[in-house]
Amino acid sequence: MAIREFRLERFLAECEFRAPYVLGASDCETMSVQELLSLEPGSEDDLLRLRLGYVEPAGSPSLREAIAGLYSGVSPDEVITFNGASEGIMAFMAVSLRPGDHVIVQFPAYQSLYEVARSVGCDVMFWKMDEEKGWSPDLGALQDLVRPTTKVIVINSPHNPTGYQFPERDFRSLARFAEDRGITVFSDEVYRFLEHRADDRLPAMVDIPDAHVSLGDVSKAYGLAGLRTGWIATHDRDLLGRLAGYKDYSTICNSAPGEFLAEIALRHRGKIVARNLEIVRWNIRLLDDFFATWSNLFSWIRPRAGSTVFPRLRTGIGAEEFCTDLLRSAGVLLVPGTVFEHDDAHFRLGCGRLDMPEALERLEGYLRVRFG
């Protein structure tokens, strides 16, 4: 399979682990193994007794039961686990699409959500979000994109990098629109449960009737990317079988320790997500003040959900140049919009980490020196 370079991941691989202040991260504050085990008395002894052989290819029954509990109408055997959401994306695209299929992708997007389909030989079109309308994509524009060969509509809500969240009416309308045309909605929901207002929480796409697909993981809202545990939930039993067949060729099964720890996290998701939401909400308030102070240099759309925002530079300087100089001069990492293949005016800023106050202070020091 010929596939283009993953620009975001290459950028992060080169910069993320040498930057003193990572202000462009999309995940929430992580925790140590000790912190996670402390949520469940006796789990440390259970971990030490854990056998390190193969686990069930679809995921352990108890893990799939915990995942099914995130949804309102999903049974454990309607869940298949993967080594992170990224493998789930690869698997879904590989078994669902054929050369010549038409795929519509909400844009901007995490690159694998469209690049894998392109590598399969699909015709990919972008359903573009409108910054002037609070990053809302237009449902009327979606109708104009649909063709007789449209197989899948790919969405992401809460959205990375903009922080946009579909209103529930639009979310359900999209599901009905696709269902009426025999199109599958592949819904990337890895930021689900990070709604800044509880009233904004959407149902999962899999909980809306028809053969739609929900993608999840413990990397973003839970801050546990190192566990490499993701999943797909769907009522489509034929799709589940094909996904299992793909996994036979890719990773066979997940890591036993990763599954064990992910299951603990899901059993205690209320406490973990509440902590991370508190961090996000606090940081958003800091950003309110920051962008008010520096409104001559930046504009932004305040996010409704998730742990990222996508501000615009108003300086006439490209975001790539700005981010490169900021990292070199102040040790602060932001992610330019160019690595999302979007434009050179925006950058991603993450608001899920505890060190954001220090990182913002470094950023402001840089701005005072460079822009006065």
KEFIDREN-862257 format. One record per residue (C-alpha): x, y, z. Coordinates in steps of 0.5 Angstrom, whole numbers, always signed. Each point is the difference from the previous one (the first is absolute). Layout:
! residues N
+-------+-------+-------+
!     x !     y !     z !
+-------+-------+-------+
!     X !     Y !     Z !
...
+-------+-------+-------+
! end
This chain:
! residues 372
+-------+-------+-------+
!     x !     y !     z !
+-------+-------+-------+
!    +0 !    +0 !    +0 !
!    +3 !    +7 !    -2 !
!    -2 !    +5 !    +5 !
!    +3 !    +7 !    +1 !
!    +4 !    +3 !    +6 !
!    -5 !    +1 !    +6 !
!    +2 !    +8 !    +1 !
!    -3 !    +1 !    +7 !
!    +4 !    -7 !    +2 !
!    +6 !    +2 !    -3 !
!    +0 !    +7 !    +3 !
!    -1 !    -3 !    +7 !
!    +5 !    -5 !    +0 !
!    +5 !    +5 !    -2 !
!    -2 !    +5 !    +5 !
!    -4 !    -2 !    +6 !
!    +5 !    -4 !    +4 !
!    +5 !    +5 !    +0 !
!    -5 !    +6 !    +1 !
!    +0 !    +3 !    +7 !
!    -7 !    +2 !    +0 !
!    -5 !    -4 !    -5 !
!    -5 !    +5 !    -1 !
!    -3 !    -3 !    -6 !
!    -2 !    -7 !    +3 !
!    -7 !    -3 !    -1 !
!    +0 !    -5 !    +5 !
!    -2 !    +2 !    +8 !
!    +5 !    -1 !    +6 !
!    +2 !    -7 !    +1 !
!    +2 !    -4 !    +6 !
!    +5 !    -5 !    +2 !
!    -2 !    -7 !    +1 !
!    +0 !    +1 !    +8 !
!    -5 !    +5 !    -1 !
!    -4 !    -4 !    -4 !
!    +0 !    -6 !    +4 !
!    -1 !    +4 !    +6 !
!    -7 !    +1 !    -2 !
!    -2 !    -7 !    +1 !
!    +3 !    -4 !    +6 !
!    +3 !    -7 !    -1 !
!    +1 !    +2 !    -7 !
!    +8 !    +0 !    +1 !
!    +0 !    -7 !    +2 !
!    -4 !    -2 !    -6 !
!    +4 !    +4 !    -5 !
!    +6 !    -4 !    +3 !
!    -3 !    -7 !    -1 !
!    -2 !    +2 !    -7 !
!    +2 !    -5 !    -5 !
!    +4 !    +3 !    -6 !
!    -3 !    -5 !    -5 !
!    -5 !    +2 !    -6 !
!    -6 !    +3 !    +1 !
!    -7 !    -1 !    -3 !
!    +1 !    +3 !    -7 !
!    -7 !    +4 !    +1 !
!    +2 !    +2 !    +7 !
!    -1 !    -3 !    +6 !
!    -7 !    -1 !    +2 !
!    +0 !    +4 !    +6 !
!    +4 !    +6 !    -4 !
!    -6 !    +0 !    -5 !
!    -5 !    +0 !    +5 !
!    +3 !    +6 !    +3 !
!    +0 !    +3 !    -7 !
!    -7 !    -2 !    -1 !
!    -2 !    +4 !    +6 !
!    +2 !    +7 !    -3 !
!    -6 !    -1 !    -5 !
!    -7 !    -1 !    +1 !
!    -2 !    -6 !    -5 !
!    +7 !    -4 !    -1 !
!    +1 !    -7 !    +2 !
!    +7 !    -2 !    +2 !
!    +0 !    -4 !    -6 !
!    -1 !    +6 !    -5 !
!    +7 !    +3 !    +2 !
!    +7 !    -2 !    -2 !
!    +6 !    +3 !    +3 !
!    +6 !    +2 !    -4 !
!    +7 !    +3 !    +2 !
!    -2 !    +7 !    +0 !
!    -6 !    +4 !    -4 !
!    +5 !    +0 !    -6 !
!    +0 !    -7 !    -1 !
!    -7 !    +0 !    +0 !
!    +0 !    +5 !    -5 !
!    +4 !    -4 !    -5 !
!    -4 !    -6 !    +1 !
!    -6 !    +3 !    -1 !
!    +2 !    +4 !    -6 !
!    +4 !    -7 !    -3 !
!    -7 !    -4 !    +1 !
!    -5 !    +5 !    -2 !
!    +3 !    +3 !    -6 !
!    +2 !    -2 !    -7 !
!    +3 !    +4 !    -6 !
!    -5 !    +5 !    -3 !
!    -4 !    +1 !    +6 !
!    -2 !    +7 !    +2 !
!    +2 !    +2 !    +7 !
!    -2 !    +7 !    +4 !
!    +4 !    +2 !    +5 !
!    -1 !    +6 !    +5 !
!    +6 !    +5 !    +0 !
!    +4 !    +2 !    +2 !
!    +2 !    -7 !    +3 !
!    +5 !    -5 !    +3 !
!    +3 !    -2 !    -6 !
!    -1 !    -8 !    +0 !
!    -7 !    +2 !    +0 !
!    +0 !    +1 !    -7 !
!    +7 !    -2 !    -3 !
!    -1 !    -7 !    +2 !
!    -6 !    +0 !    -5 !
!    +4 !    +3 !    -5 !
!    +5 !    -5 !    +0 !
!    -5 !    -5 !    -1 !
!    -2 !    +3 !    -6 !
!    -6 !    +4 !    +2 !
!    -2 !    +7 !    -3 !
!    +0 !    +4 !    +7 !
!    -4 !    +7 !    +0 !
!    +1 !    +5 !    +6 !
!    -6 !    +2 !    +4 !
!    +3 !    +7 !    +2 !
!    -2 !    +3 !    +7 !
!    -1 !    +8 !    -1 !
!    +4 !    +4 !    +5 !
!    -5 !    +6 !    -1 !
!    -6 !    -5 !    +3 !
!    +4 !    -2 !    +6 !
!    +3 !    -6 !    -4 !
!    -6 !    -3 !    -2 !
!    -1 !    -4 !    -6 !
!    -6 !    +1 !    -4 !
!    -5 !    -5 !    -1 !
!    -2 !    +3 !    -7 !
!    +7 !    -1 !    -2 !
!    +0 !    -7 !    +2 !
!    -6 !    -1 !    -5 !
!    +4 !    +3 !    -6 !
!    +6 !    -5 !    +2 !
!    -4 !    -7 !    +0 !
!    +1 !    -4 !    -7 !
!    -3 !    -7 !    -1 !
!    +6 !    -3 !    +1 !
!    +1 !    +3 !    +7 !
!    +1 !    -5 !    +5 !
!    +3 !    +3 !    +7 !
!    -1 !    +7 !    +3 !
!    +6 !    +1 !    +5 !
!    -2 !    +5 !    +6 !
!    +4 !    +2 !    +6 !
!    -4 !    +3 !    +6 !
!    +3 !    +3 !    +5 !
!    +4 !    +2 !    -5 !
!    +8 !    +0 !    -1 !
!    +3 !    +5 !    -1 !
!    -6 !    +6 !    +1 !
!    -4 !    -3 !    +6 !
!    -7 !    +0 !    -4 !
!    -5 !    -4 !    +2 !
!    -6 !    -1 !    -4 !
!    -7 !    +2 !    +3 !
!    -4 !    -6 !    +1 !
!    -5 !    +2 !    -5 !
!    +5 !    +0 !    -6 !
!    +3 !    -6 !    +3 !
!    -6 !    -4 !    -1 !
!    -2 !    +3 !    -6 !
!    +7 !    -2 !    -3 !
!    -1 !    -7 !    +2 !
!    -7 !    -1 !    -3 !
!    +2 !    +4 !    -6 !
!    +6 !    -6 !    -1 !
!    -5 !    -5 !    +2 !
!    -5 !    +2 !    -6 !
!    +5 !    -1 !    -5 !
!    +3 !    -6 !    +3 !
!    +7 !    +3 !    +2 !
!    +4 !    -2 !    +6 !
!    +2 !    +6 !    +5 !
!    +7 !    -2 !    +3 !
!    +0 !    +5 !    +6 !
!    +6 !    +1 !    +4 !
!    -2 !    +1 !    +7 !
!    +7 !    +0 !    +4 !
!    -2 !    +7 !    +3 !
!    -6 !    -3 !    +2 !
!    -2 !    +2 !    +8 !
!    +4 !    +7 !    -1 !
!    -6 !    +4 !    -1 !
!    +1 !    +6 !    +4 !
!    -7 !    +1 !    +1 !
!    -4 !    -7 !    +2 !
!    -6 !    +2 !    -4 !
!    +4 !    +0 !    -6 !
!    +2 !    -7 !    +0 !
!    -2 !    -4 !    -6 !
!    -3 !    -7 !    +0 !
!    +6 !    -5 !    -4 !
!    -2 !    -1 !    -7 !
!    +0 !    -7 !    +1 !
!    -6 !    +1 !    +5 !
!    -4 !    +3 !    -6 !
!    -3 !    -5 !    -4 !
!    +3 !    -3 !    -6 !
!    +7 !    -3 !    -2 !
!    +4 !    +6 !    +2 !
!    +7 !    -1 !    +4 !
!    +3 !    +4 !    +6 !
!    +7 !    +0 !    +1 !
!    +3 !    +1 !    +7 !
!    +6 !    -1 !    +4 !
!    +3 !    +2 !    +7 !
!    +5 !    +5 !    -3 !
!    -3 !    +6 !    +0 !
!    -5 !    +1 !    +5 !
!    +3 !    -4 !    +5 !
!    +7 !    +2 !    -1 !
!    +3 !    -7 !    -1 !
!    +3 !    -1 !    -7 !
!    +5 !    -4 !    +3 !
!    -5 !    -6 !    +1 !
!    -1 !    +0 !    -8 !
!    -7 !    -2 !    +1 !
!    -6 !    +2 !    -5 !
!    -6 !    -4 !    -3 !
!    -6 !    +1 !    -5 !
!    -7 !    -1 !    +2 !
!    -5 !    -2 !    -5 !
!    -6 !    -4 !    -1 !
!    +2 !    -3 !    -6 !
!    +2 !    -7 !    +1 !
!    +3 !    -1 !    -7 !
!    +4 !    +6 !    +1 !
!    +3 !    -3 !    +7 !
!    +2 !    -6 !    -4 !
!    +4 !    +3 !    -5 !
!    +3 !    +5 !    +5 !
!    +2 !    -6 !    +4 !
!    +3 !    -3 !    -6 !
!    +4 !    +6 !    -2 !
!    +3 !    +0 !    +8 !
!    +2 !    -7 !    -2 !
!    +5 !    +3 !    -5 !
!    +2 !    +6 !    +4 !
!    +1 !    -1 !    +8 !
!    -4 !    -6 !    +1 !
!    -2 !    +2 !    +7 !
!    +2 !    +6 !    +5 !
!    +5 !    +0 !    +6 !
!    -3 !    -4 !    +6 !
!    +3 !    +6 !    +5 !
!    -3 !    +5 !    -5 !
!    -7 !    -3 !    +0 !
!    +0 !    -1 !    +8 !
!    +2 !    +7 !    +1 !
!    -5 !    +3 !    -5 !
!    -5 !    -4 !    +4 !
!    +1 !    +3 !    +6 !
!    +0 !    +7 !    -3 !
!    -7 !    -2 !    -3 !
!    -3 !    -2 !    +7 !
!    +3 !    +6 !    +3 !
!    -2 !    +5 !    -6 !
!    -4 !    +5 !    +4 !
!    +6 !    +2 !    +4 !
!    +5 !    +0 !    -5 !
!    -4 !    +4 !    -5 !
!    -3 !    +5 !    +5 !
!    +7 !    +1 !    +2 !
!    +2 !    +1 !    -7 !
!    -6 !    +5 !    -1 !
!    +2 !    +4 !    +6 !
!    +7 !    +1 !    -3 !
!    -3 !    +2 !    -7 !
!    -5 !    +5 !    +3 !
!    +5 !    +3 !    +4 !
!    +5 !    +1 !    -6 !
!    -6 !    +2 !    -5 !
!    -1 !    +6 !    +5 !
!    +7 !    +2 !    +0 !
!    +0 !    +0 !    -8 !
!    -6 !    +5 !    +1 !
!    +5 !    +4 !    +3 !
!    +5 !    -1 !    -4 !
!    -3 !    +1 !    -7 !
!    -4 !    +6 !    +3 !
!    +7 !    +3 !    +2 !
!    +3 !    -2 !    -7 !
!    -6 !    +2 !    -4 !
!    +5 !    +4 !    -5 !
!    +4 !    -7 !    -2 !
!    -6 !    -5 !    +1 !
!    -7 !    -2 !    -1 !
!    -3 !    -6 !    +2 !
!    -7 !    -4 !    +0 !
!    -1 !    -2 !    +8 !
!    -1 !    -8 !    +0 !
!    -6 !    -3 !    +2 !
!    +3 !    -7 !    +1 !
!    +7 !    -4 !    +0 !
!    +7 !    +2 !    +2 !
!    +2 !    +4 !    -6 !
!    -1 !    +7 !    -3 !
!    +2 !    +3 !    -7 !
!    +2 !    +7 !    +0 !
!    +1 !    +5 !    -6 !
!    +7 !    +4 !    +0 !
!    -2 !    +7 !    -2 !
!    +8 !    +2 !    -1 !
!    +1 !    -1 !    -7 !
!    +5 !    -5 !    +2 !
!    -1 !    -7 !    -2 !
!    -2 !    -5 !    +6 !
!    +5 !    -5 !    -2 !
!    +6 !    +6 !    +0 !
!    -3 !    +2 !    +7 !
!    -1 !    -7 !    +3 !
!    +8 !    -2 !    -2 !
!    +2 !    +7 !    +3 !
!    -4 !    -1 !    +6 !
!    +3 !    -7 !    +1 !
!    +7 !    +2 !    -1 !
!    +0 !    +7 !    +4 !
!    -5 !    -2 !    +6 !
!    +0 !    -8 !    +0 !
!    -8 !    +0 !    -1 !
!    -3 !    -4 !    -5 !
!    -6 !    +1 !    -4 !
!    -2 !    -3 !    -6 !
!    -1 !    +4 !    -7 !
!    -6 !    -1 !    -4 !
!    +4 !    -2 !    -6 !
!    +1 !    -7 !    +3 !
!    -7 !    -1 !    +0 !
!    +0 !    +2 !    -7 !
!    -5 !    +6 !    +1 !
!    +4 !    +6 !    +0 !
!    +6 !    +4 !    +2 !
!    -4 !    +5 !    +4 !
!    -3 !    -5 !    +6 !
!    +4 !    -4 !    +5 !
!    -3 !    -5 !    +5 !
!    +1 !    +2 !    +8 !
!    -2 !    -6 !    +5 !
!    -3 !    +2 !    +6 !
!    +0 !    -7 !    +4 !
!    +6 !    +0 !    +4 !
!    +2 !    +3 !    +7 !
!    +6 !    +4 !    -3 !
!    -4 !    +4 !    -4 !
!    +1 !    +7 !    +5 !
!    +8 !    -1 !    -1 !
!    -1 !    -1 !    -7 !
!    -4 !    +6 !    -1 !
!    +5 !    +4 !    +4 !
!    +5 !    -2 !    -5 !
!    -4 !    +1 !    -6 !
!    -2 !    +7 !    +3 !
!    +8 !    +2 !    +1 !
!    +1 !    -2 !    -7 !
!    -5 !    +4 !    -3 !
!    +2 !    +6 !    +4 !
!    +7 !    +0 !    -2 !
!    -2 !    -1 !    -8 !
!    -6 !    +4 !    +0 !
!    +0 !    +5 !    +5 !
+-------+-------+-------+
! end
